[in-house]
Amino acid sequence: MSTEVFPPLRRDRRVQGWIASAAVSQAGDMAWYVGLAWSAAQVTSPAGAGLVMGIGALPKALILLYGGALADRFDGRRTMILANLARIVVLTVAAAAVALWGLSLALLATVAVVFGAVDALYTPASGTLPRRMVRSEDLVKLSAGSQLAQRLAVFAGAPLGGLLVAHGGLITVMIVDATSFVVIAVALAFLVKPRLPQPVSTGHSIRADLRDGFAYLKRDVRARTLVIAFSGLNLFVGPILAVGLVQRTHSAGWGSAWYGWFEACSGVAAAVGALVAMRWKPADLARSGLLVLVVQAAGCAMIGLMPKLGVFVAMAMIGCTAGIASAQLSAAFQQTVDPTYLGRSFSIVNLSDEAMMPLAMVGFGALISLSSIPIACALVATLFATLVLWAAARVNR
């Protein structure tokens, strides 16, 4: 039996360091993507800019499953440190290349590809750490605190990236982002030290570990149900927010400023939802989080139907339920999945976003063209509600 002492989260410097480093990482990523997008728009056509912003998802999608297997085979914290060091090297070399030869489509695309590959190693490893740092009953608070900090980081990182690229160019963005990764690597090396050991996979190869990971999900109904539900959630909500809300705002003639206010409303509501999740302690986190998302599905349907005030209500519903459900479901995922398989399960969930989200966006846009914004939003919201109700019914089997 472990004799490790777990201090209260409000006094736990390791947890606070983890939350802060994750927020710094999120802010740095947002600044980087804003700087990359703006720089790509300056040196190439819209199609070229789209290539730069999308091409990084390809190596990430191809490597994610292997990254999950590596996270289960080796120490997740050390993998994260090495991935951060690789990010620093990539950005430093890229900054030197821009200084020597200037911006070009080839250079930006190459950096995006390498950066995406490194992300595929970092992301699954980061998913194995919370389980090893706090007691099981504190996972909701940890998840909610991380989510709140990262949402605030997004608000700070996007304008920071715009300011940096406007006044110092992409080189400045790269240097600042690399510095943020230095901060994270130092925090992981000296402060964010897991309290519990990491069980490691025992397969004779990475490929064998991957097969074993899928076999585990086949025999564990609760874990499989959560993985399926998690893999589908963003595929329903993401297109409605990214495509449907824009089309609704444009078709109604409300103007781009109102689109920004809608997004801000959702962000504030999500922060409130995260605070609620810190206090709410349902008996079954998985079932509670899934049922909360039925309200989110209703908000998604309302986007296509309601007048301006109603869209604000819908975005508040979506944001608040996202804050609550994300914390509860993330904790349930950490509690449910066998620690030996956390990295592989986490990588499967993330793979759906990387590989399927572009298709979901295109498909939703096509659905609007074939029908209408209200019909498309209502149909996808119905499918979303069906998924979460199905998962809620099966998750305790």
ZAMARGU-4260 file (C-alpha; in steps of 0.2 Angstrom, whole numbers, plus 5000, padded with zeros to 4 digits):
<rodrens>
0) 5000/5000/5000 | 5007/5017/4995 | 5012/5028/5010 | 5013/5044/4999 | 5006/5060/5007
5) 4994/5070/4996 | 4992/5088/5002 | 4976/5098/4999 | 4976/5104/4981 | 4976/5122/4987
10) 4993/5119/4995 | 5000/5106/4983 | 5014/5115/4974 | 5016/5100/4962 | 4998/5101/4956
15) 4999/5120/4955 | 5015/5119/4944 | 5006/5106/4933 | 4991/5118/4930 | 5002/5133/4927
20) 5014/5124/4915 | 4999/5117/4905 | 4992/5135/4904 | 5009/5142/4899 | 5010/5128/4885
25) 4992/5133/4879 | 4996/5151/4879 | 5012/5148/4869 | 5003/5137/4857 | 4990/5150/4854
30) 5003/5163/4851 | 5012/5151/4839 | 4997/5147/4829 | 4992/5165/4827 | 5009/5170/4822
35) 5011/5155/4810 | 4994/5159/4802 | 4998/5177/4800 | 5015/5174/4792 | 5008/5161/4780
40) 4995/5174/4774 | 5010/5186/4770 | 5020/5174/4760 | 5008/5163/4750 | 4991/5162/4743
45) 4975/5157/4754 | 4977/5139/4748 | 4995/5139/4753 | 4991/5147/4770 | 4978/5133/4772
50) 4991/5120/4768 | 5003/5127/4781 | 4989/5127/4795 | 4983/5110/4791 | 4998/5100/4786
55) 5004/5098/4804 | 4989/5088/4808 | 4994/5074/4796 | 5010/5068/4805 | 5001/5071/4821
60) 4987/5059/4816 | 5000/5046/4809 | 5010/5046/4825 | 4998/5048/4839 | 4994/5030/4841
65) 5012/5026/4842 | 5015/5041/4854 | 5001/5033/4865 | 5010/5016/4865 | 5027/5025/4869
70) 5018/5034/4884 | 5013/5018/4891 | 5030/5009/4888 | 5041/5023/4895 | 5039/5036/4909
75) 5027/5049/4903 | 5035/5064/4912 | 5052/5060/4904 | 5043/5059/4887 | 5035/5076/4890
80) 5052/5084/4895 | 5060/5076/4879 | 5046/5082/4868 | 5048/5100/4875 | 5066/5100/4872
85) 5063/5094/4854 | 5050/5109/4852 | 5063/5121/4858 | 5076/5114/4846 | 5063/5115/4832
90) 5058/5133/4835 | 5077/5139/4838 | 5082/5131/4822 | 5067/5138/4813 | 5070/5156/4820
95) 5088/5155/4814 | 5083/5149/4796 | 5070/5163/4795 | 5084/5175/4800 | 5096/5168/4787
100) 5084/5165/4772 | 5068/5174/4776 | 5050/5167/4776 | 5044/5154/4763 | 5030/5142/4761
105) 5042/5127/4761 | 5050/5133/4778 | 5033/5136/4786 | 5026/5119/4780 | 5042/5110/4786
110) 5041/5118/4804 | 5022/5114/4805 | 5025/5096/4800 | 5039/5093/4813 | 5030/5102/4826
115) 5015/5091/4823 | 5025/5076/4825 | 5032/5081/4842 | 5015/5086/4848 | 5010/5068/4844
120) 5023/5062/4857 | 5019/5075/4870 | 5000/5074/4870 | 4997/5056/4875 | 5011/5057/4888
125) 5002/5072/4896 | 4987/5061/4898 | 4995/5049/4909 | 5001/5061/4922 | 4986/5067/4932
130) 4982/5050/4938 | 4999/5049/4946 | 4999/5065/4955 | 4983/5066/4965 | 4970/5055/4974
135) 4956/5048/4963 | 4943/5059/4972 | 4953/5075/4968 | 4954/5072/4949 | 4938/5082/4945
140) 4946/5098/4954 | 4962/5095/4945 | 4954/5094/4928 | 4943/5109/4932 | 4957/5119/4937
145) 4968/5114/4922 | 4953/5118/4911 | 4950/5135/4919 | 4968/5140/4918 | 4970/5134/4900
150) 4954/5144/4894 | 4962/5160/4902 | 4978/5156/4893 | 4969/5155/4876 | 4962/5172/4879
155) 4979/5178/4883 | 4989/5168/4870 | 4979/5173/4854 | 4981/5192/4856 | 4999/5190/4862
160) 5003/5181/4846 | 4995/5195/4836 | 5005/5208/4845 | 5022/5198/4844 | 5020/5195/4825
165) 5015/5213/4822 | 5029/5221/4831 | 5043/5208/4830 | 5038/5196/4816 | 5038/5177/4817
170) 5055/5176/4824 | 5049/5185/4840 | 5035/5173/4841 | 5046/5158/4840 | 5058/5164/4853
175) 5044/5168/4865 | 5036/5151/4862 | 5052/5142/4864 | 5055/5151/4880 | 5038/5145/4886
180) 5043/5127/4882 | 5059/5130/4893 | 5048/5135/4907 | 5037/5120/4905 | 5053/5108/4904
185) 5060/5115/4920 | 5044/5114/4929 | 5042/5096/4924 | 5060/5092/4928 | 5060/5100/4945
190) 5043/5103/4952 | 5029/5092/4943 | 5035/5075/4950 | 5022/5061/4950 | 5018/5053/4967
195) 5013/5036/4961 | 5023/5025/4950 | 5018/5022/4932 | 5013/5004/4927 | 5022/5000/4910
200) 5016/4990/4896 | 5024/4973/4894 | 5023/4969/4875 | 5038/4964/4866 | 5036/4978/4853
205) 5027/4994/4851 | 5015/4986/4838 | 5011/4972/4851 | 5007/4986/4863 | 4995/4994/4851
210) 4986/4977/4848 | 4985/4974/4867 | 4978/4992/4869 | 4964/4988/4857 | 4961/4971/4865
215) 4959/4980/4882 | 4946/4992/4875 | 4937/4977/4867 | 4935/4968/4884 | 4932/4983/4896
220) 4914/4990/4892 | 4915/5005/4903 | 4932/5011/4896 | 4927/5007/4878 | 4911/5017/4880
225) 4920/5032/4886 | 4933/5031/4872 | 4919/5030/4859 | 4909/5044/4867 | 4925/5055/4869
230) 4930/5052/4851 | 4913/5058/4845 | 4909/5073/4856 | 4920/5086/4847 | 4915/5079/4830
235) 4897/5085/4833 | 4900/5101/4843 | 4915/5107/4834 | 4907/5109/4816 | 4892/5118/4824
240) 4903/5131/4833 | 4916/5133/4819 | 4904/5133/4804 | 4886/5134/4809 | 4888/5149/4821
245) 4898/5158/4808 | 4885/5154/4795 | 4871/5159/4806 | 4878/5175/4811 | 4882/5180/4793
250) 4865/5175/4786 | 4856/5185/4799 | 4867/5200/4795 | 4873/5202/4813 | 4891/5206/4808
255) 4907/5198/4813 | 4908/5208/4830 | 4893/5198/4836 | 4902/5182/4832 | 4916/5187/4843
260) 4903/5191/4857 | 4895/5174/4855 | 4912/5166/4857 | 4916/5176/4872 | 4900/5172/4880
265) 4904/5153/4878 | 4921/5156/4885 | 4915/5165/4901 | 4901/5152/4903 | 4914/5138/4902
270) 4925/5146/4915 | 4909/5147/4926 | 4906/5128/4922 | 4923/5123/4928 | 4921/5132/4944
275) 4904/5123/4947 | 4913/5107/4943 | 4925/5110/4957 | 4911/5110/4970 | 4898/5097/4962
280) 4902/5079/4967 | 4890/5067/4959 | 4890/5049/4963 | 4894/5044/4945 | 4905/5056/4936
285) 4904/5048/4919 | 4885/5047/4919 | 4883/5064/4926 | 4895/5072/4913 | 4886/5063/4899
290) 4869/5068/4904 | 4875/5086/4906 | 4879/5086/4888 | 4861/5083/4883 | 4859/5102/4888
295) 4874/5106/4877 | 4866/5097/4862 | 4850/5107/4865 | 4861/5123/4864 | 4868/5117/4848
300) 4851/5115/4840 | 4846/5132/4846 | 4860/5141/4837 | 4852/5137/4820 | 4835/5143/4826
305) 4835/5157/4839 | 4836/5176/4837 | 4851/5185/4843 | 4847/5184/4862 | 4843/5166/4860
310) 4860/5162/4852 | 4868/5170/4867 | 4858/5159/4879 | 4863/5144/4868 | 4881/5149/4869
315) 4880/5151/4888 | 4872/5133/4888 | 4886/5126/4878 | 4900/5134/4887 | 4894/5130/4905
320) 4890/5112/4901 | 4907/5110/4892 | 4915/5117/4908 | 4906/5105/4919 | 4906/5090/4908
325) 4924/5091/4903 | 4930/5091/4921 | 4919/5077/4926 | 4922/5066/4911 | 4941/5069/4911
330) 4941/5063/4929 | 4930/5048/4925 | 4942/5043/4911 | 4957/5044/4922 | 4948/5034/4935
335) 4941/5021/4923 | 4955/5017/4911 | 4968/5005/4918 | 4984/5015/4921 | 4993/5003/4910
340) 4983/5008/4895 | 4980/5027/4898 | 4992/5033/4885 | 4985/5022/4871 | 4967/5026/4876
345) 4971/5044/4877 | 4979/5044/4859 | 4964/5036/4852 | 4953/5050/4858 | 4964/5063/4851
350) 4966/5054/4835 | 4947/5057/4831 | 4950/5076/4832 | 4965/5076/4821 | 4960/5063/4808
355) 4941/5066/4808 | 4938/5084/4812 | 4942/5091/4795 | 4930/5078/4787 | 4916/5083/4800
360) 4919/5102/4796 | 4917/5098/4777 | 4902/5087/4780 | 4893/5099/4790 | 4896/5113/4778
365) 4889/5102/4764 | 4874/5097/4775 | 4870/5116/4777 | 4871/5118/4758 | 4859/5103/4755
370) 4847/5108/4768 | 4848/5124/4779 | 4857/5130/4794 | 4842/5126/4806 | 4840/5109/4799
375) 4858/5105/4799 | 4861/5111/4817 | 4845/5102/4823 | 4850/5085/4814 | 4868/5085/4821
380) 4862/5090/4838 | 4850/5076/4838 | 4864/5064/4834 | 4875/5071/4847 | 4861/5069/4860
385) 4859/5051/4854 | 4877/5047/4857 | 4878/5054/4874 | 4862/5045/4880 | 4868/5029/4872
390) 4885/5031/4882 | 4876/5036/4898 | 4865/5020/4897 | 4880/5008/4893 | 4894/5016/4904
395) 4889/5006/4920 | 4887/4989/4912
</rodrens>
